[in-house]
């Protein structure tokens, strides 16, 4: 599902957050900030994951138990794109609901298209004619300018700035405070599938699929 509504609604009063690490705890905080005490939240982990029975006062369910919960929404709260995709693949047969989560302080126009599983953190700004694929995570205080496409499962870390006319592929990880300059109307700047952009990097040209770039200007590592 894709929607252009910047404040998606949902019918669920119970949310299961797959992941109880740093990113999982942050996503649980975003959910609580979005809907306060109108929802209940539980973390979900695999049976062998070393974690207490509660994290920050939120109950932790093991996956076999969580699969038995009905009428709930899920969010995969893992920062690494490939790991997030792998978890989704393992859960796909269960036909779970993954509504988008957009913090109320995030700003965007009605021309921004968001998909199932998308999470947009506080303080981020998305301007116009932007498309976000399924399970994209945009962390705190990011900016995304006009005519940008972000493929499924990609992650923007805190403080990332993406200028206009950029095509970001699937499974891309962009590190904290990285910047990507604008592409041209006839030739978008391309970030290939599975690429990694290092923290603080300034991307001035297209990045091949699977490449890792760092520095200012960004170059392969």
C-alpha positions as CSV (number, residue, x, y, z in Angstrom):
1,X,0.0,0.0,0.0
2,X,1.1,3.5,-0.8
3,X,-0.5,6.7,0.5
4,X,0.0,10.4,0.0
5,X,-1.5,11.2,3.5
6,X,1.2,12.8,5.6
7,X,-0.6,11.8,8.8
8,X,-1.6,8.2,8.3
9,X,-4.3,6.8,10.5
10,X,-4.8,3.2,11.6
11,X,-7.4,1.0,13.3
12,X,-5.0,-0.8,15.6
13,X,-4.7,-0.3,19.4
14,X,-1.9,-2.8,19.8
15,X,1.5,-2.5,18.2
16,X,4.3,-5.1,18.1
17,X,7.8,-3.7,17.6
18,X,10.2,-6.3,16.2
19,X,13.5,-5.4,17.8
20,X,14.5,-4.3,21.3
21,X,17.9,-2.8,20.6
22,X,18.7,0.9,20.2
23,X,16.6,1.4,17.1
24,X,13.7,-0.7,18.5
25,X,13.6,1.4,21.7
26,X,13.6,4.6,19.6
27,X,10.7,3.3,17.4
28,X,8.7,2.4,20.5
29,X,9.3,6.0,21.7
30,X,8.0,7.4,18.4
31,X,4.9,5.2,18.6
32,X,4.2,6.4,22.1
33,X,4.7,10.0,21.0
34,X,2.3,9.5,18.1
35,X,-0.6,8.0,20.0
36,X,0.2,8.3,23.7
37,X,-1.8,5.9,25.9
38,X,-4.3,5.1,23.2
39,X,-2.2,2.1,22.1
40,X,-0.3,-0.7,23.8
41,X,3.2,-1.6,22.7
42,X,5.3,-4.7,23.1
43,X,8.7,-5.5,21.8
44,X,9.3,-8.8,19.9
45,X,12.6,-10.7,19.7
46,X,13.7,-14.1,18.5
47,X,13.8,-16.7,21.2
48,X,17.6,-16.7,21.5
49,X,18.0,-12.9,21.7
50,X,19.5,-11.9,25.0
51,X,17.1,-9.3,26.5
52,X,15.2,-8.9,29.7
53,X,11.4,-9.5,29.9
54,X,10.8,-5.7,29.7
55,X,12.8,-2.8,28.1
56,X,12.1,0.7,29.3
57,X,8.9,-0.6,30.9
58,X,7.7,-2.2,27.7
59,X,7.0,-5.9,27.8
60,X,9.2,-8.1,25.5
61,X,7.5,-11.1,23.7
62,X,9.4,-13.9,22.1
63,X,8.5,-14.4,18.4
64,X,6.5,-17.7,18.9
65,X,4.3,-15.9,21.4
66,X,3.9,-12.7,19.3
67,X,2.7,-14.7,16.3
68,X,-0.4,-15.7,18.3
69,X,-1.4,-12.0,18.9
70,X,-4.4,-11.0,16.8
71,X,-5.6,-7.6,15.6
72,X,-2.3,-5.8,15.9
73,X,0.1,-3.7,13.9
74,X,3.8,-4.6,13.4
75,X,6.8,-2.4,12.8
76,X,10.3,-3.9,12.0
77,X,12.6,-1.8,14.1
78,X,16.0,-2.8,12.9
79,X,18.4,-0.1,11.6
80,X,20.3,-2.3,9.1
81,X,18.4,-2.4,5.8
82,X,19.3,-6.0,4.9
83,X,18.5,-7.3,8.3
84,X,15.1,-5.6,8.2
85,X,14.4,-7.2,4.8
86,X,15.4,-10.6,6.1
87,X,13.0,-10.3,9.1
88,X,10.2,-9.2,6.8
89,X,10.9,-12.2,4.5
90,X,10.6,-14.5,7.5
91,X,7.3,-12.9,8.6
92,X,5.7,-12.5,5.2
93,X,3.7,-15.7,5.3
94,X,1.9,-14.5,8.4
95,X,0.2,-11.7,6.4
96,X,0.8,-9.1,9.1
97,X,-0.2,-5.4,9.0
98,X,2.6,-2.9,8.8
99,X,1.0,0.6,8.8
100,X,3.3,3.6,8.2
101,X,4.4,5.5,11.3
102,X,4.9,9.3,10.9
103,X,5.8,11.4,14.0
104,X,3.5,14.5,14.3
105,X,6.5,16.9,14.2
106,X,7.7,15.5,10.8
107,X,6.7,17.9,8.0
108,X,5.8,16.9,4.4
109,X,3.5,17.9,1.6
110,X,0.5,15.9,0.3
111,X,2.6,14.9,-2.7
112,X,4.8,12.7,-0.6
113,X,3.9,9.0,-1.1
114,X,4.6,6.7,1.8
115,X,4.3,2.9,1.9
116,X,3.6,0.2,4.4
117,X,6.3,-0.2,7.1
118,X,7.6,3.4,6.6
119,X,8.8,5.1,9.8
120,X,9.5,8.8,9.8
121,X,11.1,10.2,13.0
122,X,10.7,13.6,14.7
123,X,11.9,16.7,13.1
124,X,12.3,15.4,9.5
125,X,11.2,17.5,6.6
126,X,10.1,16.0,3.2
127,X,9.1,18.6,0.6
128,X,7.4,17.7,-2.6
129,X,7.0,14.8,-5.1
130,X,8.9,12.2,-3.0
131,X,8.2,8.5,-3.1
132,X,9.2,6.2,-0.2
133,X,9.1,2.4,-0.7
134,X,8.0,-0.1,1.8
135,X,9.8,-0.2,5.2
136,X,12.0,2.9,4.6
137,X,13.2,4.4,7.9
138,X,14.0,8.1,8.0
139,X,15.5,9.0,11.3
140,X,15.6,12.2,13.4
141,X,16.0,15.6,11.7
142,X,16.5,14.5,8.1
143,X,15.7,16.6,5.1
144,X,14.6,15.2,1.7
145,X,14.0,17.6,-1.1
146,X,11.9,17.5,-4.3
147,X,11.7,14.6,-6.8
148,X,13.5,12.0,-4.6
149,X,12.7,8.3,-4.7
150,X,13.9,6.0,-1.9
151,X,13.7,2.3,-2.4
152,X,12.4,-0.3,0.0
153,X,14.1,-1.0,3.3
154,X,16.6,1.8,2.9
155,X,17.7,3.8,6.0
156,X,18.5,7.5,6.5
157,X,20.3,7.9,9.8
158,X,19.9,11.1,11.9
159,X,20.7,14.4,10.2
160,X,20.9,13.1,6.6
161,X,20.3,15.7,3.9
162,X,19.1,14.6,0.4
163,X,18.9,17.3,-2.2
164,X,16.5,17.2,-5.2
165,X,16.4,14.7,-8.1
166,X,18.1,11.8,-6.3
167,X,17.1,8.2,-6.9
168,X,18.1,6.0,-3.8
169,X,17.9,2.3,-4.4
170,X,16.8,-0.6,-2.1
171,X,18.7,-1.7,1.0
172,X,20.7,1.5,1.1
173,X,22.2,2.7,4.4
174,X,23.1,6.4,4.7
175,X,25.1,7.3,7.8
176,X,24.6,10.1,10.3
177,X,24.9,13.7,8.9
178,X,25.7,12.5,5.3
179,X,24.7,14.8,2.5
180,X,23.7,14.0,-1.1
181,X,23.8,16.8,-3.7
182,X,21.1,17.4,-6.3
183,X,20.8,15.6,-9.6
184,X,19.8,17.2,-12.9
185,X,16.3,17.1,-14.4
186,X,17.4,14.9,-17.2
187,X,19.8,12.8,-15.1
188,X,19.0,12.0,-11.5
189,X,21.9,11.3,-9.1
190,X,21.8,7.5,-8.5
191,X,22.5,5.6,-5.3
192,X,22.6,2.0,-6.2
193,X,20.9,-0.9,-4.4
194,X,22.7,-2.0,-1.3
195,X,25.1,0.9,-1.2
196,X,26.5,2.4,2.1
197,X,27.1,6.1,2.6
198,X,29.5,6.7,5.5
199,X,28.7,9.2,8.3
200,X,29.4,12.8,7.4
201,X,30.0,12.0,3.7
202,X,29.2,14.4,1.0
203,X,28.0,12.5,-2.1
204,X,28.6,14.6,-5.3
205,X,28.2,11.9,-7.9
206,X,26.3,8.6,-8.4
207,X,27.2,5.6,-6.3
208,X,27.3,2.1,-7.8
209,X,25.2,-0.7,-6.3
210,X,26.9,-2.4,-3.3
211,X,29.6,0.3,-3.0
212,X,30.7,1.9,0.2
213,X,31.7,5.6,0.0
214,X,33.1,7.9,2.7
215,X,34.6,11.4,3.0
216,X,34.2,14.8,1.5
217,X,33.7,14.5,-1.4
218,X,32.6,10.9,-1.0
219,X,34.9,8.2,-2.6
220,X,35.0,4.4,-2.4
221,X,36.5,2.9,0.7
